[in-house]
């Protein structure tokens, strides 16, 4: 019996229940184990995932649950002043955003999204046990109820919309980009590379989500976010590692992988801003055609971005 035959012989409900339970344990755990994440990625890459049940039910549920798991794993309370306690939270937040399981899970998310049809991102499937799944349940709680697994010790996100995978995933990834980019402002050099990776992968996932939904909607989704504040925070945070990268390149020589990862981070951020500006899938949408916004983007990122290109 081949591995493919064995995989196809097991009920999808059983397979994805076990995989999601193990993935969430790795994301929320205190170790750097990623065996379940790598196993899931291997299954998706190796076997033909053409089963309609898997594509339209299990993968959208798993994708959304992972997104929320990552967000609540790394999110920290916002305070106007950095107390000792808050600083400790921020340091832990930077570690969580840069951790191996988080970074690997974001890479897995890209593979999962490849197999989800656009229609499955509009509305999540209904649970077989309607009485046990209140309509107010977010993606993580819904997935745990759907599969009958224990919910990890994480506080759910309070949402205006809980049953549209595109909306919840966009909100989670937008929050993750902000957290990862802001963490770069105060992280250690050892964490900088991983944080840039988490940021660029989150940006890529948002772009892939937009690409799936644009041109397929008559009415845009209402997203719980402030696009102008998001752009301001990302621009301010992105410009810091660009300056640092330029300094390190000039003073100590090119560190392997440093220039390329910083260039990719800035390039993807600019590409995402343009995509959000043109997107017909979200409301409110990001507007970058105002003189103030364009000036901010050019003065914050433009000069350093051009210098970084010349260094290469």
Secondary structure as GFF3:
##gff-version 3
##sequence-region A 1 312
A	DSSP	alpha_helix	3	9	.	.	.	ID=ss1
A	DSSP	alpha_helix	12	28	.	.	.	ID=ss2
A	DSSP	alpha_helix	35	46	.	.	.	ID=ss3
A	DSSP	alpha_helix	52	53	.	.	.	ID=ss4
A	DSSP	pi_helix	54	58	.	.	.	ID=ss5
A	DSSP	alpha_helix	59	74	.	.	.	ID=ss6
A	DSSP	alpha_helix	84	98	.	.	.	ID=ss7
A	DSSP	alpha_helix	100	114	.	.	.	ID=ss8
A	DSSP	three_ten_helix	118	121	.	.	.	ID=ss9
A	DSSP	three_ten_helix	130	132	.	.	.	ID=ss10
A	DSSP	alpha_helix	139	147	.	.	.	ID=ss11
A	DSSP	alpha_helix	165	183	.	.	.	ID=ss12
A	DSSP	alpha_helix	189	213	.	.	.	ID=ss13
A	DSSP	beta_strand	221	222	.	.	.	ID=ss14
A	DSSP	alpha_helix	227	252	.	.	.	ID=ss15
A	DSSP	alpha_helix	258	278	.	.	.	ID=ss16
A	DSSP	beta_strand	282	283	.	.	.	ID=ss17
A	DSSP	alpha_helix	291	297	.	.	.	ID=ss18
A	DSSP	pi_helix	298	302	.	.	.	ID=ss19
A	DSSP	alpha_helix	303	311	.	.	.	ID=ss20
###
